[in-house]
Every structure is written in C-alpha cells, then in structure tokens.
C-alpha cells in the first residue's frame, strides 16, 4: 500500500482526540538511513504558531551531514530535514508516537540527540531511542542568561560571570 509519506495519522474524531500526522517521504527516509549510519545524531525541535490555527505544532527531525567550508574542525555541517510531525499537543505520548513511527525497526537509531528544553521531547527520546541528549547552544545560553539575571543583581558581576561562562562554553576539550 502506498502511503505518500504518511507514516502515522490520528484524526480528531472526537473532542478528546488530538490530531497528529507524521510525514516522511521515501527520499527523506533513505537520506536519514544514509547519514545516521555515518553520523549517529539527530536534531529535534518543535515550533509553534506555524499556521493561522492556534494550538498546532510542527516538530522536525534533522540529520547532519558534513559540507566543505568552515567549522571548529574545518568542516561545516548542514542539517537535512528528514521527518515532520504536525500535532495538537506536546505531551510525551505524542513524541513517542512520532519516534516509533520513524524508528520502526528498519531505521538505525541515533546515539545522540540535540534538543531544546522540552521535557516531553527529552523523555521520549530517552525512552524510545535510548540516545544521549544534549541541549543546543542557543538553549544553553538562554538558560544561563536567565539564571545569571535572576541570581546576580550587580551588573558588573553579571557581565563578568557571563564572560567566564562563555569562555568555558567555548573552551577546547581535553583529549
């Protein structure tokens, strides 16, 4: 049976139902298999307000691939969107459905996942994929800035603390 890229579909039949559609074309699936075998990392993020309807979310899974150019190791990495979910709620169950629809036993599972601060995403990735999770740099900086602002009243101390944390964040690791 041809699915035209629909890997999971839950219509909203009753008021209690929540709409969910998981989309992945054959090209995206093959690309995902190819790059997960080489670089076992996924990036996952949920965006809100992507339509004129409130309460609709778009979650994207991307894999990364090297591209010639710049980067910390002389290589620039590009993200390739390989799956989407359009959904109404953001609980752990909906993310479990998403991941189970994509990682159905024929897809290699990643060893690492980069996420934002969403606990439901984190729990689902750890449960379904058993991947080690990391926050993206933007969310790490956002959380640090919020904590510094809340805990340090003096502006000069705050600035010094921020500079020290950024130096540590960008410091090379020891092998």
Buried (B, 14 or more C-beta within 10 A) or exposed (E): EEEEBEBBEBEEEEEEEBBBBBBBBEEBBEBBBBBBEEBBBBBBBBEEEEEEEEEBBBBBBBBBBBEEEEEEEEEEBEBBBBBBBBBBEBEBEBBBBBBBBBBEEEBEBBBBBBBBEBEBBBBBBEEBBEBEBBBBEEBBBBEBEEEBEEEBEEEEEBEEBBEEBEEEEEEEEEE
